[in-house]
């Protein structure tokens, strides 16, 4: 048995390193959840014009999207205000664009509400459209005043003005506000041309996006199909020259997504994966509208397959989100102070 000679100090045990206490930080990209759910609800609503479906599944999805949005909005604002970072989140070059999703889903929710209460729906859409334009202007002004490293840019920069403008155009057109809808369509479309050029230069010439931002590449498919849905709402659902041109670019972006599938496998699952949801829901909604317009042979079968594939994708996304939340691996954690 080892012994210590008299006068020799006893060995001192190595210090134990305590784990640094952490807390959950709620980030603006969590709004992608409710935005994605409004996309699914809108697609089920569109499917009802192609298939003989009851309205209650779409209504249930709209209620779920509204509930999730309220929960996320209250939780995020409470966390951001408590820790005094609401302004810094808006100004953040990575997460700032996602703050627009606090407002954009409300446009679609308001348009759906107008089916049941015209006045309440109009009020909600009007307020959300104004907030979308103002927040988009604030964010754009910030990008001008604080030009940052191009490597920090990602397709989420489409959200405030491109997605915001085009979704606002769809919502206002559904209420019959055609002139305002046309203005908002122009706002979103021109923003797409400007920001799309910058983002493609970044993606073509700079290093790859960091792994957590890789899912935002799915947003690249959204502008042409969201613009198509907005224009269909404006022109009464006709296949005119504008939507034909948009369809060409939209098809190319869908095919690009197939090429990017191996890249998405590198990203760890997190809130960023909800970037796929609204983009792909918009693709499905546009496809259903084209099926209704063209009425090809087997339209009900094709429409059913589109709707089933989208719904299955959402079910898997919700399941993975629930598992990640249960394991404590979904929400960001920062040192507790």
C-alpha positions, 0 to 999 in steps of 0.5 A: 500500500503506497505511503507518504514519507513524513514531512511530505505534503499530501497530494492535492486532488486535481480541481474539478471543472464545473459545467458552465450554467446555460439557459435557452435563448429563443431566436427569430428563426423559430418563427419559421415554424408558424410560417411553415404551418400557414403554408401547409394550411394554404396548400390544403385550402388550394387543394380544396379547389382541385379535389372534393375535400371538406374544409375542416382539415384546412381550418384545423391547420389554420387554427394550429398555425395561429396557435403556434404563432401566438405561442412563439411570438409571446415566448420570443418577445418575453425572452428578447425583452427580458434580456434586452436584445430585441434591437440587437436581434433585428440588427443581427446580420445573420438572424435579423432577416428572420424577425420579419416572420413575426409579421408575415404569417399574420398576412395569411392568417388575416386573409383566412380570418376574413372568410369568417369575419370580414372586418377583423380579417381586413384589419389584421391584413392591413396592419400586417401589411403596413408592419411588413413594409415598415420592418422591411424598410428598417432592415434594408436601411440597416444593411445600407448603414452597416454594410457587412461581410458578404459571407454573412449573407444567406437566402433568409435575406429574401424574407423581409421584402421579397417574401413579405411583399409577395405574401402581402400581395396574395393576402390583399388580392384575396380581399379584392384590394387589387391596386394595393396588391399590385403595388405590393407585388411590385415591391416584392418582385423588384426586391427579389431582382435586387437581392437575388443578384447579390445572393447569387453572387455570394453563393457562386463566388464565396465560401459555402454557407456555415452548416446551420445555415445550409437549410436556408438554401431551400428559400431560393425556390420560394420567390418564383413560386410565391410570386406565381401564387400572388399573380394568380390571386391578382389575375383570377387564376389565369395562365398568362405570360407573367406566370409562364415566365415565373414557371420557367424559373420556378422549375429550374429552382426546383431542379436545383434543390435536387442537386443540393440534397447531399449538401443538406445532409451535412446540417444538424437538425434545428429550427433552420430546417423549417426553411424547407416548409413554406418554400415547398408548400408554395411549390405544392400550392403552385403545382395544384393551381396549375393542375386546376388550370390545365386539368390534365388526365388524372388530375385528382390523382396527381393532386392527391399525390402532391398533397400527400407528399407535402403533408407527409414531409410536414409530419416528419418535420414535426416529429423530428422537431418534437424529438429534438425538443424532448432531447434538449437539442433544438433550442439554442443555449447560451451561458447563463448570466 
